[in-house]
Amino acid sequence: MKTSSRLGLAVLALIILAAAGYAAWRYFGTATDAPKFKLAKAETGPLTAAVSATGTLNPVVSVQVGSQVSGQIKEILVDFNSPVKENQLIARIDPETFQYRLRQAEADVDAARAALGVQQAEVLRAKANLAEFQRDFERKKLLVEKNFISSAEREKAQSVLDAGRASLQVAESQARNSEAQVRQREAQRGQARIDLERTAIKAPVNGIVVKRSIEPGQTVAASLQSPELFIIAKNLTDMQVETSIDEADVGRIMVGQKASFTVDAFAGRSFSGEVKQVRKAATVVSNVVTYTVVISAANPELTLLPGMTANVRVVTAQKEAALKVPNAALRFRPPGGDEKKAVAAVSPAPTSAKGGGASGGSRSGSGRSGASGNSGGGRVWIIGEDGKPKAVSVRLGLTDGSMTEIVSGDIKEGDEVIVGQQTANGAKQTGVPGPRLF
């Protein structure tokens, strides 16, 4: 009985010792595990800075065809995708109402001309009466001089002559009024004729009908603005992409820069273009400011269609031989207190007046860093002689979103920079370290 108790105590003591030894190995062994760093080499090669955005394909010239008169659509002579020529009849509004208006206007012209004829006759009659009154006055004047009649007869003839002159002036004024009424009626007739002609909807340019908004029998009302009937694209072989560029990137866009874009309809195929216009009118949506940039898009095969969404890439700067490192190297920070010690031991590299310290490195990761003229300061980490991370201050240049140019600093081609770390227990770390979990 005593032998079995002693054996049980011995086994229990061995178990406790084994557990204590394992705990001590875990504590002291893992505490001394040195971190292993993931490295990448600085290399020299081509580097292209670009701005990416999305836009919409549109014809360079797109004409909206409307109607200046109201009425019911009587017939439509074209459909979607129909080629049209300039002045070609493409639709017609029921002209019956306008025909009657023209007839009424023509009748008004005839009536006004007849009234003018009457007034002109009145002028002739007034002139004839005035001539008769003038002769009568001259005779009586002569007779008064010979004392054949009294002077009262001469004065009466004078009054009749003056009345005749006034009658002539009235007749001439009425004739001029009738002439004005004739011109007014003729203008109304001309307007009625034009309205009748406008019932025939014609194509203003050569092109292709890309949109039809009406059906036969539909009534259009041209009140405050012309209703849209058709949209005609003048030339689908010459397209353009209208894309919105963020205000942070628009300063890098200039007319003449090369661009490329893709559309979902032709996956894997790239189309080339060129920046044609940077519009100065800003668009503000939810406090986000963008500017419209127009990019040319040749379409000789007519494969691109209006309204397609284009994924645009505008090349803003390019270098054939640039010293570059991965953007992960600019985001890396050593864990614990090693960063402050390493930074204190290294003098910063010369930077431009616009340098932004470490923030330049983080900004380059977003793909917005510009040419070397707009470069900022950054920091990369290398393995020092003591095996610990060592900070190297650099000045940054171009970036393509994954690689960033090193303009100046104590980094040369082939040098290894830290892009992440991996501890002995298998945990990997890249970029800025997160909180340590226990």
C-alpha positions as CSV (number, residue, x, y, z in Angstrom):
1,M,0.0,0.0,0.0
2,K,2.8,2.3,0.9
3,T,4.7,1.3,-2.3
4,S,1.8,2.2,-4.6
5,S,1.3,5.6,-2.8
6,R,4.9,6.4,-3.3
7,L,4.7,5.4,-7.0
8,G,1.7,7.7,-7.5
9,L,3.4,10.6,-5.8
10,A,6.5,10.1,-8.0
11,V,4.4,10.0,-11.2
12,L,2.5,13.2,-10.1
13,A,5.9,14.9,-9.4
14,L,7.2,13.9,-12.8
15,I,4.0,15.3,-14.5
16,I,4.4,18.6,-12.6
17,L,8.1,18.9,-13.5
18,A,7.3,18.2,-17.2
19,A,4.6,20.8,-17.2
20,A,6.9,23.4,-15.6
21,G,9.7,22.6,-18.0
22,Y,7.4,23.0,-21.0
23,A,6.0,26.3,-19.7
24,A,9.6,27.6,-19.1
25,W,10.6,26.5,-22.6
26,R,7.5,28.3,-24.1
27,Y,8.2,31.4,-22.1
28,F,11.9,31.8,-22.5
29,G,12.1,30.2,-25.9
30,T,9.5,32.4,-27.6
31,A,10.7,35.5,-25.9
32,T,14.1,35.1,-27.6
33,D,12.7,34.4,-31.0
34,A,14.2,37.0,-33.3
35,P,11.8,38.4,-36.0
36,K,12.6,37.5,-39.6
37,F,12.1,40.2,-42.1
38,K,10.7,40.0,-45.7
39,L,13.0,41.8,-48.0
40,A,12.8,43.2,-51.6
41,K,15.5,44.7,-53.7
42,A,15.7,48.2,-55.1
43,E,15.8,47.9,-58.8
44,T,16.2,50.2,-61.9
45,G,13.6,50.0,-64.6
46,P,10.8,51.8,-66.4
47,L,8.2,53.6,-64.3
48,T,4.9,55.2,-65.4
49,A,2.7,57.5,-63.4
50,A,-0.9,57.5,-64.4
51,V,-4.3,58.6,-63.3
52,S,-7.2,56.2,-63.5
53,A,-10.9,57.1,-63.7
54,T,-14.1,56.0,-65.3
55,G,-16.1,57.9,-68.0
56,T,-18.8,57.6,-70.6
57,L,-18.3,57.3,-74.4
58,N,-20.2,59.9,-76.4
59,P,-20.1,61.1,-80.0
60,V,-18.1,64.2,-80.6
61,V,-21.1,65.9,-82.2
62,S,-24.5,64.8,-81.1
63,V,-27.5,66.8,-82.3
64,Q,-30.9,66.8,-80.6
65,V,-33.7,67.2,-83.1
66,G,-36.9,68.8,-81.7
67,S,-40.0,70.5,-82.9
68,Q,-40.8,74.2,-82.9
69,V,-44.6,73.6,-83.4
70,S,-47.1,71.6,-81.5
71,G,-49.2,68.8,-83.0
72,Q,-49.8,65.2,-83.5
73,I,-47.1,63.0,-85.1
74,K,-48.5,61.8,-88.4
75,E,-45.6,59.7,-89.7
76,I,-42.1,58.7,-88.8
77,L,-39.7,57.9,-91.6
78,V,-36.6,56.7,-89.7
79,D,-35.8,54.4,-86.8
80,F,-32.9,53.6,-84.5
81,N,-29.6,53.3,-86.3
82,S,-30.9,54.7,-89.5
83,P,-28.4,56.7,-91.5
84,V,-29.7,60.1,-92.5
85,K,-28.6,63.0,-94.8
86,E,-28.8,66.7,-94.1
87,N,-32.3,68.1,-94.8
88,Q,-33.7,64.6,-95.2
89,L,-37.4,64.3,-94.0
90,I,-37.4,62.1,-90.9
91,A,-40.9,62.8,-89.4
92,R,-44.0,64.8,-90.1
93,I,-46.5,66.5,-87.8
94,D,-50.1,66.6,-88.9
95,P,-50.1,69.8,-91.1
96,E,-53.9,70.3,-91.5
97,T,-54.3,72.9,-88.8
98,F,-51.3,74.9,-90.1
99,Q,-52.7,74.7,-93.7
100,Y,-55.9,76.4,-92.6
101,R,-53.9,79.0,-90.7
102,L,-52.0,79.7,-93.9
103,R,-55.2,80.0,-95.9
104,Q,-56.6,82.4,-93.4
105,A,-53.4,84.5,-93.5
106,E,-53.6,84.6,-97.3
107,A,-57.2,85.8,-97.1
108,D,-56.2,88.5,-94.6
109,V,-53.6,89.7,-97.1
110,D,-56.1,89.9,-99.9
111,A,-58.5,91.9,-97.7
112,A,-55.7,94.3,-96.6
113,R,-54.7,94.8,-100.2
114,A,-58.3,95.5,-101.2
115,A,-58.6,98.1,-98.4
116,L,-55.3,99.6,-99.6
117,G,-56.8,99.9,-103.0
118,V,-59.8,101.8,-101.6
119,Q,-57.6,104.2,-99.7
120,Q,-55.5,104.8,-102.8
121,A,-58.6,105.6,-104.7
122,E,-59.6,108.0,-102.0
123,V,-56.2,109.7,-102.3
124,L,-56.8,110.2,-106.0
125,R,-60.2,111.6,-105.4
126,A,-58.9,114.0,-102.8
127,K,-56.2,115.1,-105.2
128,A,-58.8,115.7,-107.9
129,N,-61.0,117.7,-105.5
130,L,-58.0,119.7,-104.4
131,A,-57.2,120.6,-108.0
132,E,-60.7,121.7,-108.6
133,F,-60.8,123.8,-105.4
134,Q,-57.5,125.4,-106.4
135,R,-58.8,126.4,-109.8
136,D,-62.0,127.8,-108.3
137,F,-60.0,129.8,-105.8
138,E,-57.8,131.3,-108.6
139,R,-60.9,132.3,-110.7
140,K,-62.6,134.0,-107.7
141,K,-59.4,135.7,-106.8
142,L,-59.2,137.2,-110.4
143,L,-62.9,138.2,-110.3
144,V,-62.4,140.0,-107.0
145,E,-59.6,142.0,-108.5
146,K,-61.9,143.1,-111.3
147,N,-64.7,143.9,-108.7
148,F,-67.0,141.4,-110.3
149,I,-67.7,139.6,-107.0
150,S,-67.3,140.4,-103.4
151,S,-64.2,139.4,-101.4
152,A,-66.5,137.1,-99.3
153,E,-66.7,134.8,-102.3
154,R,-62.9,134.6,-102.5
155,E,-62.6,133.9,-98.7
156,K,-65.2,131.1,-99.0
157,A,-63.2,129.6,-101.9
158,Q,-60.0,129.8,-99.7
159,S,-61.7,127.8,-96.9
160,V,-62.9,125.2,-99.4
161,L,-59.3,124.9,-100.7
162,D,-57.9,124.5,-97.2
163,A,-60.5,121.8,-96.5
164,G,-59.5,120.0,-99.7
165,R,-55.8,120.0,-98.6
166,A,-56.7,118.5,-95.2
167,S,-58.9,115.8,-96.9
168,L,-55.9,114.9,-99.1
169,Q,-53.7,114.5,-96.0
170,V,-56.3,112.3,-94.3
171,A,-56.6,110.1,-97.4
172,E,-52.8,109.8,-97.7
173,S,-52.5,108.9,-94.0
174,Q,-55.2,106.2,-94.4
175,A,-53.5,104.9,-97.4
176,R,-50.2,104.6,-95.5
177,N,-52.1,102.8,-92.7
178,S,-53.5,100.4,-95.2
179,E,-50.0,99.7,-96.6
180,A,-48.8,98.9,-93.1
181,Q,-51.7,96.6,-92.6
182,V,-50.8,94.8,-95.8
183,R,-47.2,94.3,-94.7
184,Q,-48.5,93.1,-91.3
185,R,-50.8,90.6,-93.0
186,E,-48.0,89.5,-95.3
187,A,-45.8,88.9,-92.2
188,Q,-48.5,86.8,-90.6
189,R,-48.8,84.8,-93.8
190,G,-45.1,84.3,-93.9
191,Q,-45.2,83.0,-90.2
192,A,-48.0,80.7,-91.1
193,R,-46.1,79.4,-94.1
194,I,-43.0,78.8,-91.9
195,D,-45.1,77.0,-89.3
196,L,-46.5,74.8,-92.0
197,E,-43.0,74.0,-93.2
198,R,-41.9,73.2,-89.6
199,T,-44.4,70.3,-89.5
200,A,-41.8,68.5,-91.7
201,I,-39.0,67.4,-89.3
202,K,-35.8,67.3,-91.2
203,A,-32.3,66.0,-90.3
204,P,-30.0,69.0,-89.5
205,V,-26.7,67.0,-90.2
206,N,-25.5,63.9,-91.8
207,G,-25.3,61.1,-89.3
208,I,-27.0,58.1,-87.6
209,V,-30.1,58.2,-85.5
210,V,-29.0,56.9,-82.1
211,K,-32.3,57.7,-80.2
212,R,-35.9,58.0,-81.2
213,S,-38.3,59.4,-78.5
214,I,-41.6,59.5,-80.3
215,E,-44.2,57.2,-81.8
216,P,-46.8,57.8,-84.6
217,G,-50.0,59.4,-83.1
218,Q,-48.1,60.9,-80.2
219,T,-48.8,64.6,-79.5
220,V,-45.8,66.9,-79.0
221,A,-46.2,70.3,-77.2
222,A,-43.7,72.9,-78.0
223,S,-44.4,75.5,-75.3
224,L,-41.4,76.6,-73.2
225,Q,-38.8,74.4,-74.8
226,S,-38.6,72.2,-77.8
227,P,-39.5,68.6,-77.1
228,E,-36.8,66.0,-78.0
229,L,-37.8,63.8,-81.0
230,F,-34.5,62.3,-82.2
231,I,-30.8,62.4,-81.3
232,I,-28.5,62.2,-84.3
233,A,-24.8,61.4,-83.9
234,K,-22.9,63.2,-86.6
235,N,-20.0,60.8,-86.9
236,L,-19.6,57.6,-84.8
237,T,-16.1,57.0,-86.2
238,D,-14.9,59.9,-84.0
239,M,-15.9,59.4,-80.4
240,Q,-14.8,60.9,-77.1
241,V,-14.7,59.8,-73.5
242,E,-16.0,62.3,-70.9
243,T,-14.4,61.3,-67.6
244,S,-14.5,62.9,-64.1
245,I,-11.1,63.5,-62.5
246,D,-10.7,64.2,-58.8
247,E,-9.4,67.7,-57.9
248,A,-6.3,66.0,-56.3
249,D,-5.3,64.6,-59.7
250,V,-6.5,67.2,-62.2
251,G,-3.3,69.3,-61.8
252,R,-1.4,66.4,-63.4
253,I,-3.7,66.3,-66.5
254,M,-2.6,68.3,-69.5
255,V,-3.9,68.5,-73.1
256,G,-1.9,66.2,-75.4
257,Q,-1.2,63.4,-72.8
258,K,-1.6,59.9,-74.0
259,A,-4.5,57.8,-72.6
260,S,-5.8,54.3,-72.9
261,F,-9.2,52.9,-71.9
262,T,-11.1,49.6,-71.8
263,V,-14.8,48.8,-72.0
264,D,-16.6,45.9,-70.5
265,A,-18.0,44.8,-73.9
266,F,-14.5,44.0,-75.2
267,A,-12.7,42.5,-72.3
268,G,-8.9,42.3,-72.7
269,R,-8.9,44.9,-75.5
270,S,-7.4,48.3,-75.0
271,F,-8.2,51.5,-76.9
272,S,-5.9,54.4,-77.2
273,G,-6.7,58.1,-77.1
274,E,-5.4,61.6,-76.2
275,V,-6.5,64.3,-73.7
276,K,-8.3,66.9,-75.8
277,Q,-9.8,69.2,-73.2
278,V,-9.7,69.8,-69.4
279,R,-12.9,71.7,-68.6
280,K,-12.6,74.3,-65.9
281,A,-16.2,74.0,-64.7
282,A,-16.2,72.0,-61.4
283,T,-18.8,69.5,-60.4
284,V,-19.5,69.2,-56.7
285,V,-21.3,66.1,-55.4
286,S,-21.4,65.4,-51.6
287,N,-18.4,67.8,-51.1
288,V,-16.4,65.9,-53.7
289,V,-15.0,68.2,-56.4
290,T,-14.3,66.7,-59.9
291,Y,-13.5,68.2,-63.3
292,T,-14.5,66.8,-66.7
293,V,-11.7,65.7,-68.9
294,V,-12.4,64.9,-72.6
295,I,-10.3,62.2,-74.2
296,S,-10.4,61.4,-77.9
297,A,-11.4,57.9,-79.1
298,A,-11.0,56.8,-82.7
299,N,-13.7,54.3,-83.7
300,P,-13.0,53.3,-87.3
301,E,-14.6,49.9,-86.9
302,L,-17.7,51.3,-85.2
303,T,-17.2,48.8,-82.3
304,L,-17.6,51.4,-79.6
305,L,-21.1,52.5,-78.9
306,P,-22.4,55.7,-77.3
307,G,-23.1,55.4,-73.6
308,M,-20.5,52.7,-72.9
309,T,-18.6,53.0,-69.6
310,A,-14.8,53.4,-70.2
311,N,-12.1,52.6,-67.7
312,V,-9.6,55.3,-68.5
313,R,-5.9,55.5,-67.7
314,V,-4.1,58.8,-68.4
315,V,-0.3,58.6,-68.5
316,T,1.0,61.8,-66.6
317,A,4.7,61.0,-66.4
318,Q,7.1,58.3,-67.5
319,K,10.8,57.4,-66.9
320,E,12.7,54.6,-68.7
321,A,15.3,54.1,-65.9
322,A,14.2,54.9,-62.4
323,L,15.5,53.5,-59.1
324,K,12.3,52.1,-57.5
325,V,11.2,50.2,-54.5
326,P,7.9,48.5,-53.6
327,N,5.3,50.8,-51.9
328,A,5.2,48.2,-49.1
329,A,8.7,49.3,-48.1
330,L,7.5,52.9,-47.6
331,R,4.6,51.7,-45.4
332,F,6.7,49.3,-43.2
333,R,7.4,50.3,-39.5
334,P,9.3,48.2,-37.1
335,P,7.5,46.9,-34.0
336,G,7.9,48.2,-30.5
337,G,10.4,50.9,-29.7
338,D,12.9,50.0,-32.5
339,E,11.6,52.8,-34.8
340,K,12.6,55.7,-32.5
341,K,16.0,54.3,-31.9
342,A,16.7,53.6,-35.6
343,V,15.4,57.0,-36.7
344,A,17.5,58.9,-34.1
345,A,20.7,57.2,-35.5
346,V,20.1,58.3,-39.1
347,S,20.4,61.8,-40.6
348,P,17.6,62.6,-43.0
349,A,18.2,62.9,-46.7
350,P,17.9,66.3,-48.4
351,T,14.3,66.9,-49.4
352,S,12.5,69.6,-51.4
353,A,10.7,72.4,-49.8
354,K,7.5,70.5,-50.4
355,G,8.6,67.4,-48.7
356,G,6.1,65.9,-46.4
357,G,8.2,63.4,-44.3
358,A,6.8,60.0,-44.0
359,S,3.5,61.1,-45.3
360,G,5.0,61.2,-48.8
361,G,5.5,57.5,-48.6
362,S,2.0,56.7,-47.6
363,R,0.6,59.0,-50.3
364,S,2.6,57.3,-52.9
365,G,0.8,54.1,-52.1
366,S,-2.5,55.6,-53.3
367,G,-1.1,56.1,-56.8
368,R,-1.3,59.9,-56.6
369,S,2.3,60.9,-56.3
370,G,3.4,63.0,-59.2
371,A,6.7,63.6,-61.0
372,S,9.9,64.3,-59.1
373,G,9.1,68.1,-59.1
374,N,6.2,67.3,-56.7
375,S,8.1,64.6,-54.8
376,G,8.0,64.3,-51.0
377,G,10.1,62.8,-48.3
378,G,9.8,59.2,-47.2
379,R,11.6,56.5,-45.2
380,V,12.6,53.0,-46.0
381,W,14.1,50.4,-43.7
382,I,17.1,48.1,-44.3
383,I,18.9,45.5,-42.1
384,G,21.6,47.1,-40.2
385,E,25.0,45.6,-39.2
386,D,23.5,44.6,-35.9
387,G,20.7,42.7,-37.6
388,K,18.1,45.3,-36.6
389,P,16.0,47.5,-38.8
390,K,17.8,50.7,-39.8
391,A,15.9,53.8,-41.2
392,V,17.0,55.5,-44.4
393,S,15.4,58.8,-45.4
394,V,14.8,59.2,-49.1
395,R,13.1,61.6,-51.5
396,L,10.3,60.1,-53.6
397,G,9.4,60.7,-57.2
398,L,7.0,58.9,-59.6
399,T,4.7,56.1,-58.5
400,D,2.5,53.7,-60.4
401,G,0.6,52.5,-57.3
402,S,2.9,49.5,-56.6
403,M,6.4,50.9,-57.1
404,T,7.8,54.3,-56.2
405,E,10.9,56.1,-57.5
406,I,13.7,56.9,-55.2
407,V,15.0,60.3,-56.3
408,S,17.7,60.7,-53.6
409,G,18.9,59.0,-50.5
410,D,21.4,56.3,-49.3
411,I,19.7,53.6,-51.4
412,K,21.2,52.2,-54.6
413,E,20.3,49.5,-57.1
414,G,20.4,46.0,-55.5
415,D,20.0,47.1,-51.9
416,E,17.5,45.1,-49.9
417,V,14.8,47.0,-48.2
418,I,12.3,45.6,-45.6
419,V,8.7,45.2,-46.9
420,G,7.4,43.1,-43.9
421,Q,8.4,40.8,-41.1
422,Q,7.7,37.2,-40.1
423,T,8.3,36.0,-36.6
424,A,9.6,32.5,-35.8
425,N,6.2,31.3,-34.8
426,G,4.9,31.9,-38.3
427,A,3.0,35.2,-37.8
428,K,3.6,37.5,-40.8
429,Q,3.6,41.3,-40.7
430,T,3.8,43.8,-43.5
431,G,3.4,47.6,-43.5
432,V,2.4,49.3,-40.3
433,P,2.1,46.7,-37.5
434,G,-1.2,46.2,-35.7
435,P,-1.8,45.6,-32.0
436,R,-0.1,42.5,-30.5
437,L,-2.4,39.8,-29.3
438,F,-1.7,37.7,-26.2
